[in-house]
Amino acid sequence: MDAKQKYWNPVLETLPQEKIRQLQLKKFQQIFSWTHDHSKFHRQLYEQAGIKPDDIRSFDDIRQVPKVEKAMMRDIQRKDPFPYGDALCVPLEDVAVFRQTSGTTGQPVYQPDTWQDWEWWAECWSYILWAQGYRPTDRVFIPFGYNIFVAFWAGHYAAEKLGCEVVPGGVLDTKARILKIEELQATAMMGTPTYILGMAETAKSKMGMDPSKMTIERITCAGECGASIPSTKRRMEQAWGAKVYDHAGATEIGAWSFECTEQPGGMHVNEALFLVEIEDVETGEIIDEAGRRGKMIITALDRQAQPCLRFDSKDVIEWADEPCACGRTTRLIKGGIVGRADDITKVKGVLLAPSAIEEVVRDIDGLGDEYEVVVQKDGDTDRIKLRVEVLPDAEDQCQLIENELVDQLRLKTNLRYDIEICGCETLPRYEVKAKRFKDLRKKE
Ligand SMILES: [Zn+2]
């Protein structure tokens, strides 16, 4: 691959929108037919809805295809044949890779992939990395404990596919990883926003090192939406003296979106490989216009062993109205994933997305990166407690910080909070994904 080439796939990334739609329709017809013919579970689902492969002639027809939810996959996998149930579209001996979902929302779902699917995973990630400026000259460090989950395996393979030099930082602890980055002069890395910030904190407070003076130039984030929250992104970029880019993907879907080097305030959907639809949560209507939020229904157009067809991801997104300056013609989702349909909860009758709180906290100077939100009942009233950490050199400004928090939170979320300002390093630390939002009303 010529390092000067701007796009990973110059044809597919610059197709006019109408050509992209034609391609998506054609690919949807193929994957629908494949799935209908090979998965007993899907065939029954489609027969019940009275829909067959020949019925898919237009985009409107796609919208008649029944959605699949995670809970349905969980149910199928509890039944025979072991271990994937009757949604597996290939003979068991063709399955080359096992991964499972993290199980944060219930029993994990198993994910079988063939070798071809796994090559497809690496291809999805190649679009991401190339768009974020990775080139064969990069030395990529992956500070992550690779395991049974899908996280960063495909990023690793794609970086190799691009021709980068890849350093697996698997079982090392945080300090050893930081020393390795310095020793090898790594230029790029991948991680969750929580861990990227945590590493910088460890380097500064426990090792007397300044990560912004190290050689990291670009960081790819995944697993949490922080890299699309402007204040969190800014903190990461300042800490490491590097550009930070967001990416979103999921075990049962694939790596479907990415931010490019233009940092347009959103992520491209890789529309050559995925069909993304946005559904109004209340009416079920498909939203094609910009600026209206809904939940994502997604189809992986090429994945074969355990297909992902009209999967109800519960991610809340909206289309952006402006094209991106990078020249890619694929549509952007504004502000990345703005929440999960399950997480957006009503407090005192007001809809609250936890990411809005993060945006405020990380935008205030004098506060550390960690925070914790607890929602609970006090009699009949909901109360929200926000705990934040003050940095040592801002301890004399606690009152000012508290006033600013209250004002900004009221402005951004229309709610009042009880603020507790804690000392540095008193809140829990997380290695991978954080659990900073606790809704205790559900248990009460
Ligand atoms: Zn772009």
Residues whose N, C-alpha, C, O or C-beta is under 5 A from the ligand:
A	BS01	ZN	C260 E262 C324 C326 R328
